[in-house]
Amino acid sequence: MPGEQPRIAGLIKLNTNENPYPPAPGVLKAVREAVDSRLRLYPNPTAQALRERLARLHRCSAENVIIGNGSDELLAMAVRTFAEPATGSKGASRHRVQYFHPSYSLYPVLAEAHGAVPHPVPLGKGFSIPTPTSLRRGGMWDFRAAVTFVTTPNAPSGRGFTTRELNALCKAHRGLLILDEAYVDFARENAAALALRHPHVMVARTFSKAYSLCFQRVGYLMGHPELIDALHRTRDSYNVNGLGQAAALATLDHLPYYRKNFRRICATRDRLTLALGRLGFKVLPSQANFLLAEPPGFEAEIWLERLRARKILVRWFRYPEVRQYLRITIGTEGEATALLKAVRAILAEG
Ligand SMILES: *Cc1c(COP(=O)(O)O)cnc(C)c1O
């Protein structure tokens, strides 16, 4: 279930990892200018101009890129294209959609919707990525699973993985591996090069979180042209709407604006990590635009309610690996200050 989107006046919304800063003024202008009589026309079916721009940005070719109606659509397409629904033998690799647990909650949903078999494998201590040797020793990892998703940086822990660790996994792995880099702009490293180096590896990116564009639904996958080709064959003809294409293209014209926002969000994140730590929270080091933090005093679920009563919405997941934590999206500096004030007040009330 996605995080809620309630309409409450004055609510500070730190529950769905949206960017607190608006799109660049030039992006809003480009979208507005695209709202004219061309709304009656179909958009470019493959978002060709956007693919070419992304290819230039990532120093690859447009054949290495496919655009989706949000990266969620592409993850769903990958499951439908590469995993076979299971009827009898549920243990076979060709039916398996594999992912580390905990990670993005959508993966098992996509597997089940397609009739494939969700195959979660626990992350290591402190939400670390196990080495290929320990995966082999553990015996649970399926090196030939039809589709494997790795959220990097991890959600909901915020833990970043190094390109070195990911490359080691890519080298040992045999099935299709999709590195889901939804939060990578807030991280120290990215693994885009691995998708262009290994023919069985793809990288998923989105304009939603880092580029303040959730509303428009634009994401992309990069990888070997044969994989991209297979996905094009299962793609809806006009999967990415015209305004989304225009907004994403304009976004790429304003990257310095967004990079400034990444730095602001990372600075707020680091300040909040320290300040919450001083108030008794155990905060995991994050390389994303959210924190996973274990609150002091009473249970995380109670904190969720107490913060909500003060019009601050954060996220709490019920499952055992993270139920003692709150996941807190990094908002503006002002929102961080308001959060800290609310936390102090709750602690004072006891
Ligand atoms: C938000 C998110 C996505 C999906 O992003 P959209 O492009 O908005 O569909 C994919 N993966 C992870 C891990 C996310 O957190």
The ligand as an ORCA input file, in Angstrom:
! r2SCAN-3c Opt
* xyz 0 1
  C       9.279      5.724     -5.554
  C       9.984      4.487     -5.978
  C       9.837      3.977     -7.267
  C       8.814      4.453     -8.252
  O       8.879      5.668     -8.725
  P       7.893      6.178     -9.855
  O       8.816      6.567    -10.945
  O       7.173      7.321     -9.235
  O       6.976      5.082    -10.276
  C      10.582      2.880     -7.630
  N      11.405      2.280     -6.761
  C      11.555      2.722     -5.509
  C      12.478      2.010     -4.594
  C      10.837      3.834     -5.065
  O      10.953      4.242     -3.814
*
